Structure formats: C-alpha cells, structure tokens
Amino acid sequence: MRSYSLNSVSAKFLGEQKEDVQHSIISELQSQNEFTRRRLAIYCIKDAYLPLRLMFKLNCLYSSIELARVCGIPIQYLFTRGQQIKVASQLYRKAQKLGYLIPSGQSNLESKYEGAVVIEPTRGYFQDPIAILDFASLYPSIMVAHNLCYSTLIQPYKLREVESSKFEKSPNGDYFVRRSVVQGVLPQILEDLVEARKQVKALLEKETDP
C-alpha cells in the first residue's frame, strides 16, 4: 500500500474512514457543547474501533497466535523482539528433545556475514523463450540437503578425528557432518516446518469456505 495510515488501510479493507476531525480543533470541540463533544466522542471511538475491526478482518490475531505457537514464544515477543528469537526458541525446544545442550550467554564476537551473490542479468530483447527456475523452499532445502547446522559443524582442529567420508566441505570452507551420519538439529526443524506448510497448503486447496 502507498500509505499505512489508519485512514488509508480502513478505506481499503473496510470501506470506511476516520471521522474528519483535525487535531487543531479537538480542544475547541471539547469546550463548546454536547453536540461538538459528541462529534469528538465519535472520532475517539472510531479511532479505537477501526483497528479492532481490521484485526478481525485481516486475521491478525489468529496469525500472531499461530506464529507464536509454532515458534514457541510468548505472543508479545512478535512485537517487541526481532527475528532471531523465533529461531533460537525453536532450536532450544528441539535441542531439549534430542538431548543437546546449547551454551547460554551473549557472545562478545561481532561477526559480519557476506550477503547473497546477485548475478547481473544480460540485458536486451529476447525472442527465444527464457527458462525460469523457481525452487520450493530454496534455502531450507539447501540446509537440509547439506546438513548445515551448529550441531554438525566440525571445527578445523577436529577434522583429523573424523573420517573423510563422514563430512563434506562447504563452498566457504566450513566442514559439516553428513546427513547419513547424524542429522542436525536445524535441518530437522526445517523439515518439520516445510512438511507442515505442505499439509496446510493441501488443506487450503480443499477448503470451500472463502
């Protein structure tokens, strides 16, 4: 949307808008008579009522409850915390079931990560058909396929202790235990999430209630 003001969003999804009361005349409306105060009261009520109607219309509450349930976090964390807590909470929950211990406390290291490689396209007008590749769950699939996880990462000084057939080297030089030896915590979480999403999509296709 071009604007996320209450007026714009309400007009788009509810077909209604706020009362046309400028902030500069609020004190004047309050001090005049019961009719002007009534207009001010309607203005305040709609300001509170429209967000509630939008929440129900857009299923905001249901979506937030389900996301909090899947991630295993309090619902307020969705609004007060970042993305990392959603991942960390799932790791803690899965690690506990598998008998892993995760170190607690803050790290003093400030790690910097290089972003994804964006290949520059060949510009021009093409008459021949161009193949488009669309991978389902691309990054999770890569992490599952190559068993990329904190729990499967082999430190360089421990490489000599592991048979070469039991690990593989990533493009950036890290070593991970193969899936055939032991599946990592993160790949297990991702497999569960991807499978659950497939099931939900299948249910959505069968649903007749709009």
C-alpha positions in Angstrom: 0.0 0.0 0.0 1.1 3.6 -0.6 0.2 4.6 2.9 -0.3 2.6 6.1 -2.2 5.3 8.0 -5.4 4.1 9.7 -7.4 6.1 7.2 -5.9 4.5 4.2 -6.0 0.9 5.5 -9.5 1.2 6.8 -10.7 2.7 3.4 -9.1 -0.3 1.5 -10.2 -3.2 3.7 -13.3 -1.9 5.5 -14.7 0.7 3.1 -14.7 3.2 6.0 -12.6 6.1 7.2 -12.0 8.0 10.4 -14.1 11.0 11.4 -12.8 14.2 9.8 -11.6 16.0 12.9 -8.4 18.0 12.7 -6.1 17.8 15.7 -6.1 21.6 16.0 -9.8 21.8 16.8 -10.0 19.0 19.4 -9.8 21.4 22.3 -12.4 23.7 20.7 -14.9 20.8 20.2 -14.4 19.7 23.8 -15.1 23.1 25.3 -18.2 24.1 23.2 -21.3 22.0 23.8 -22.8 18.5 23.9 -23.1 18.3 20.1 -19.4 19.1 19.4 -18.4 16.8 22.2 -20.5 14.1 20.6 -18.6 14.6 17.4 -15.3 14.3 19.3 -16.5 11.2 21.1 -17.4 9.5 17.8 -13.9 10.5 16.5 -12.3 8.8 19.5 -14.5 5.7 19.3 -13.8 5.1 15.6 -10.0 5.5 16.3 -10.3 2.6 18.7 -12.9 0.6 16.8 -11.4 0.6 13.3 -8.1 -1.1 14.4 -10.1 -3.8 16.1 -12.2 -4.4 13.0 -9.0 -4.5 10.9 -7.5 -7.1 13.2 -10.5 -9.4 12.7 -10.8 -8.7 9.0 -7.2 -9.4 8.3 -6.9 -12.3 10.9 -4.1 -10.6 12.6 -4.8 -12.1 16.0 -5.1 -15.7 14.6 -1.9 -15.4 12.6 0.0 -14.0 15.6 -1.2 -16.7 17.9 -0.2 -19.5 15.4 3.2 -17.9 14.7 3.9 -17.7 18.4 2.7 -21.3 18.9 4.9 -22.6 16.1 8.0 -20.7 17.3 7.4 -21.4 20.9 7.5 -17.8 22.1 5.1 -15.5 24.0 2.9 -13.6 21.6 4.3 -10.2 22.8 7.8 -11.3 21.5 6.4 -10.9 17.9 6.1 -7.2 18.5 8.9 -6.5 20.9 11.7 -8.8 19.8 13.4 -9.4 16.4 13.6 -12.4 14.1 16.4 -14.2 15.9 14.3 -15.1 19.0 11.9 -17.1 16.7 14.8 -19.3 15.5 16.5 -19.5 18.9 13.4 -20.7 20.6 12.8 -23.5 18.1 16.4 -24.5 18.5 16.1 -24.7 22.3 12.9 -26.7 22.1 14.2 -29.2 19.6 17.7 -29.5 21.3 16.0 -30.3 24.6 14.1 -33.2 22.9 17.3 -34.5 21.3 19.4 -34.2 24.4 21.6 -31.4 23.3 22.9 -28.5 25.4 23.1 -25.0 24.0 25.5 -22.5 25.6 23.8 -19.6 27.2 25.0 -16.0 27.4 26.0 -13.3 24.9 28.9 -13.6 22.6 31.4 -10.8 22.5 32.3 -11.6 18.9 30.9 -9.2 16.3 30.5 -11.5 13.2 30.0 -10.0 9.8 28.2 -12.0 7.1 28.6 -11.6 3.4 25.3 -11.2 1.6 24.0 -13.4 -1.2 25.5 -13.2 -4.7 23.3 -11.4 -7.2 24.2 -12.2 -10.8 23.9 -9.3 -13.2 21.4 -10.3 -16.0 22.2 -9.9 -19.6 20.1 -7.0 -20.7 18.3 -6.9 -24.1 15.3 -8.1 -26.0 15.0 -11.9 -26.3 12.7 -13.6 -28.8 13.5 -17.1 -27.7 11.7 -18.5 -24.5 13.7 -17.9 -21.3 13.6 -20.7 -18.6 12.6 -19.5 -15.2 13.7 -21.6 -12.2 11.6 -21.5 -9.1 12.8 -23.6 -6.2 10.4 -24.5 -3.4 11.9 -23.5 0.0 15.3 -22.9 -1.6 17.4 -22.0 1.5 15.8 -24.5 3.9 16.2 -27.2 1.2 19.9 -26.4 0.9 20.4 -26.5 4.7 18.6 -29.8 4.9 20.3 -31.4 1.9 23.8 -30.5 3.2 23.0 -30.9 6.9 24.1 -27.4 7.7 23.7 -26.8 11.4 25.5 -25.6 14.5 25.3 -29.2 15.8 27.0 -30.7 12.7 29.8 -28.1 12.2 33.2 -29.6 12.6 35.9 -27.3 13.9 39.1 -27.4 11.8 41.3 -28.8 14.6 38.9 -31.8 14.9 39.0 -32.8 11.2 41.7 -35.4 11.8 39.5 -37.2 14.2 36.7 -37.7 11.7 36.8 -40.0 8.6 36.7 -38.0 5.3 33.7 -40.0 4.1 31.6 -38.7 7.1 31.8 -35.0 6.3 31.7 -32.6 3.4 33.2 -29.2 2.8 31.0 -26.2 2.1 31.9 -23.5 -0.6 33.2 -21.1 2.1 35.5 -23.7 3.6 33.5 -25.0 6.6 33.0 -28.7 7.3 29.7 -30.4 8.2 28.9 -33.9 9.2 27.0 -35.7 6.5 23.3 -36.4 6.9 23.8 -40.1 6.7 25.9 -40.0 9.9 23.7 -37.8 12.0 21.0 -35.2 11.1 21.5 -31.8 12.5 19.0 -30.0 14.8 18.3 -27.2 12.4 17.6 -29.5 9.4 15.2 -31.5 11.5 13.3 -28.3 12.4 13.2 -27.1 8.8 11.9 -30.5 7.6 9.1 -30.3 10.1 8.2 -26.7 9.1 8.3 -27.4 5.4 6.2 -30.6 5.8 3.7 -28.7 7.9 3.4 -25.9 5.3 2.8 -28.5 2.6 0.0 -30.0 4.6 -1.6 -26.6 5.2 -1.4 -25.7 1.5 -3.1 -29.0 0.7 -5.9 -28.2 3.2 -6.3 -24.7 1.7 -6.8 -26.2 -1.8 -9.7 -28.3 -0.4 -11.3 -25.6 1.6 -14.6 -24.3 0.1 -15.3 -21.6 2.7 -13.8 -18.3 1.3 
